[in-house]
């Protein structure tokens, strides 16, 4: 054996391997074309770009980049929480003239950061994980309507509803979009107030970083329309990236405790809202088209009871209604949160068990069923959730 080969063998034995795919949240989905892979890379670069004053940052803002809130495409940390304020019902936001709907708590030199107006209804929100969004976007409106049961006709205590909202003119409707009195079904954001990824990205650039665009030209500081501060092509690179970030892959799926926990997840009622499987409709991106995937969400609004009523709402949601968050990647999100769990929309829960026990309203029965489990069964259910 040559010295070169011996050296290569010894390096293979000494050098540690990188993390396997199912231990990471970020990365492209499989099945992309070369062109789609290139767009993913351009969008990935834009996602990590740090905005400065010269690039249009501010003058007031929350973050200087997308990745600073979505580290590794994971869930945000409480020290980067967003504060939405100004709207307590569906009559509109009463604090737009005072900086609503989002508090920009940082500023560039020479400007003062915003302060929360006295008496403004508010909600603290942590940035969600940004994985598998293209699959969620490609689920048809027809599928969501079929899952909804706003009058609880099946008497299971769960009455999820679709989020009928008005959408901006720049949003292109998805294939098979269903209209209802001038409104369409939104599905992104904590309250499902954003229609699609372009809508979500354009709003986030504007409200989180203070960047105007052809889609959102109003400067959140002055309230005036100004020239775009970001190239439109870069926004579409971001959209392409977020559409094709892979879905998390379950780990330890054959572990006996995980299998037992999965059965418990279904029998105690968690799956009534956290739907294990969905199937996409047609998408021009073949990797997203007519695919069955496992996000553990129904993308519907559910009333979670008084403890989830922060006094603020947006879109079609009532104050205590929240869109079911996907559970995929749950066992990995703490890596993006500094090694600890900060769960629920505001990060109040520091463990999966605490998050479950916080649920009320439509999830009260599932919460009660969880409390009735033995300690062993609770451990199995949590093992399953951490495997996602």
N, C-alpha and C positions, 0 to 999 in steps of 0.2 A: 504494500500500500504506500503510495507516495506521501511525502510530507504535507503536500497541499490537501490531499484527501483527509489525512489524519487531523490536520488543523480544522477542517470543516466539521468533521465528526465531533471533535472536542468542543468546538463552539456550540454545536447543537445541544450538547449535554450540559453546557455551562450557562448559556444565555437563556433567560426566562422567556417563555412565550407570551404573546400579547393576550389581552382578554378575548374570550370567545364571543361570538356574535350575540348570544342571548344574555350576556352580562352587560351589554351596552344599549342605551336608548337610541343614540344617534346612528346615522348611517343610511345609505340609500336602500330602497327596496330592490328585490331581485326582479329581473325581467325587463329592465329599462333598455331602451335603444342607446346607441352611442350619443346621439343628439340629446336625449333626455338625461343621460349621465353628465354630459357637459353642462347642461342647464342646472343640474343639481349642484355641481361644483361651484358654478358662478353664484348660485343662490346661497350656498353654504358660506362663501366668502362674504357676501353681502350681509348675511345673518350675524357674522362676527365683527363687522366693520364698526369702528368706534367713531361716532360723530363728534365733530368739534364745531366751534363757532364758525369757522371758515366753511364748514359743510352744511351749515344751516341749523345747528343745534340751538334749541331754545327760542327765545331767551329764557323761558321757564320750561322745565322738563322734569321727568321722573328718572330716566335712564339715558345712557349714552350709546347703547347698542341693544340689539335684540337679545343677544346671547347673555347679556349681563343679568337679565331676568329669567331667561330660560337656559340656564347652564346645562350644557350637554343635552339639550332638548328636554330637560327635566322640569319638574315643578319648582316654582320659585320659593325663595326663603322669605320669612317675615320681614327681614330688614330691607327687602325690596318690594314690599307690599304696595298695592295701588289703593287709593281712596277714591271711590266714586261718591258723588254727593248731589243733592239738590232735587231729587224726585221721589215722592212718596206714594204717588198714584199715577193714573194714566191721563191726567190733565196736562202733563208736560213738565219739563224741568223748570223750576221757579228760580234757579240760581245761575242761569247761563250768563247773566251780566256780571256775576261775581266769580267767574272762572269755571263753573260747572260744564260738563258733568264729571270732570276728573281733576283732582288736586295735583298740580305740578309743584312739588315741594322742594325743587332745586332750581338754581338759576345760574346764568353766566355772569361774569363780573359786571357790575354796574346796574344790575337788576335785582329786585327783591323776589324771593320765592313766594308763591301763593300761600295764603293762610286760609284755613277752613272757616267759612263764614259762620257766625253764631246762628244756631237754630237750624242749620242745614241737615236734613236726613242724610245718612252716610252709610257706606258699607266698605269694609276692608276686604280686599281680594288678593289672593296670591296668584301669580302667573301659572297657568296650567302647563303640563307637559305638551310638547308640540310633536307628538309621534303619531303616525298613522292617519294624519288629517285628511290625506287624499282619499282614503278608503271611506272615512266618515262622510266626506263631501259627496262621494259618489253613490251613497244610498239614496234610493228614489224617494220622492215625496209620498208616493203611493204606499211604500213600505211603512213610513212613519205614521201615516194616517191609519193604516191597518192595525198598528200596534197601540194607537191611542184609544183611550176609553174615558173621556172626560166626565161622563155621567156614572161611571163604575157599574155598567150594565151587568158585568159578570160577578158583582158582589164580592170581590176579593179585597176590598179596601184600598185598592190602587186605582187612581184615575188620571193617569198621565195624559197630557194634552200637547198638541203641536203648538209651536210658537208662530202664530200668524203676525207678521210685521210688515210695515212699509219699508221698502228698500230704495237705496239711491239709484239714480239713473245710470250710473256707470257700471252697475252690477249686471253681468250677463246671466240669464236664467239657466239653470241646469236642465239637461234633457228631461222631458216629462214633467216640468214644473207645473204645480197646481196653484191656481189663483182663487182667492176668496175675498170678494169685495175690495179688490185693489191691493190685497196683501198676499204675501208669499211666506213659505215656511222657512224660518231661520233655525240654525242649529249650533252656531259657534258662540263661545263666550259663556260665562257662568250662568247668565240668564237667557242664553240662546238668542241674543239680540243681533248677532251678525249673521248675514245670509250665507256668505261663502268665504273662502280664504282671502280673496282679493279685498273684500269688504273689511275683514278682520285686520289684515296687514295695513291697509291704508289708514284705518282708524288708529291703530297702534302707533304707527310712525308719527301721526299727527298729535295724538294725545299723550303718548309716552315720551317722545323725543322732541316734539315741537317742530316736526318736519312737514312742510306743506308739499302737496303734489297736485297733479292734474285732477286727481280724484277727490282730494280733500284740500282745497285751496285756502281755507280760512285759517289764519294764524290764531292759535288758541290764546295767545297773550293779548293781541290787539283787537281781535275779533274782526279784522279786516282781511279781504282777499288779497293775497300777494302771489308773486311769481313762484312756480314750483321750485323747491329746494332739493329735489331728488329726481333723477332721470326716470322716466316711466319704464324704460327697459329694466332698470334695476329692481323696481317693484315687481315686475313680472318674473325676474330671476328669483326673488324671494318667494313668490307664489309657487313657482315650479319646484323650488327646494322643499317647501312645506308640504306640497302635494305628494312628494315622492320620498319623504323620510319614511323609513321602514316601520312596520308595526312591531311592537315588542314580541319576543318569542318566549313562551312559557318554559320554565326550568323545572327539573325534578318531577316531571308530569307523571312518572310511573312510581313515585314514592307512595307507599301505602297510606301514609297520613295525608298526603296531598289528594289522593283519590277519595279517601273518606271525607275530607274537607270539601271537596267539590260536590259530593252528594248532599252534604249538609247545607251547602250554599243554596242548592236548588230547593231542598225540602223546607227550609225555614222561611223562605220567601224573598231572599236577596235577589234572586233572578227575575222577580216580577218587574223590577226597574232596571237592574244591571243585567240586561239581556246578554247571555253568553255569546250568541252568534248573530251576525247580520250578513246580508248579501248585497253587493253593489249592483246597480243597474249598468247601463252602457256608459263607457267613458272612452274618449278618444285616446287615452293612455291605456294601452293594452294591459299593463300590469295592474290596473285598477278596475278593469271592466269585468263585470259579472263574476266577482270573486266573493267567496264566503270567508269571513274573518271573525275574530273573537275579541271584541273590544270591551264587553261587559258594560254596555250602556244601551238605552233605547233612544237617546237623543231627545227625549221628551221633557216637558216641565212637570215637576211634582211638588206638591205642598208638603213640606217637611216639618210643619208645626211652628209654634210660637218661638222656640229657641233659635229658629233660623230666620226669624223676622228681624232684619237689621234696620227697618224703617226706610229702606231705599229700594227702588226697583227701576227696571228699564225694559224696553221692548214690550213683549206681551205678558211678561211674568208679573204675578202679584208679589208682594213683599216677601212672603215666606215660600215662594216657589223658586226652584232652581232646576237647571237642566241636569239630568243624571250624568255625572262625570264618568268617563271610561275608567275602568280599573286596571286595564292592561298596563304593565310596567310598574305596578304598585310596589313590588318588592325592590325596585331599583331607584325609586324617586328620592329616597333618603340620601343616596350618594350625591345627588344634585343639591340637597338641602343641608350639606355639612355633616352628614352622618346621622342625623336625627329625623324623625317624622314630624312634619307639620301638615296635618291633614285637614280636610274639609275646605270650604271656599276661603276661609280666613286663617287657616293654620292653627285653629284652637286646639285640635286633638293631637296629642303627642304619641299616640299608638293606634294601631288598627282597632283594638278593642274599644278604646275611648271614642273613636270615630263612630263605630257601630252603635255604641250606647248613647250617643248624642242624637241619633235619629228619632224623629217623632212624626206626627202627621200620618201620611200615607205609609211611612216605614215603621210605624209604631208596632205593628204585628211582628215584623221581622226582628225588631229590636227585642221584643218580649220573648220571642222564640229563641233568640240567641242567649238571653239571660237564663233560660231554662235548661240550656245544654250543660252537660258535665264539664269539668275542667279539661278533661281529655278531649272531649269533642270540640270545645272552644279552641284548644291548641291545634286540632286538625284543621278547623276552618281557617284559622290564621295562617297555618302552613300553606294551605291552598292559595290564599290571597297573596302571600309573599312569593309564591311561585310564578305569579302572573307577570 
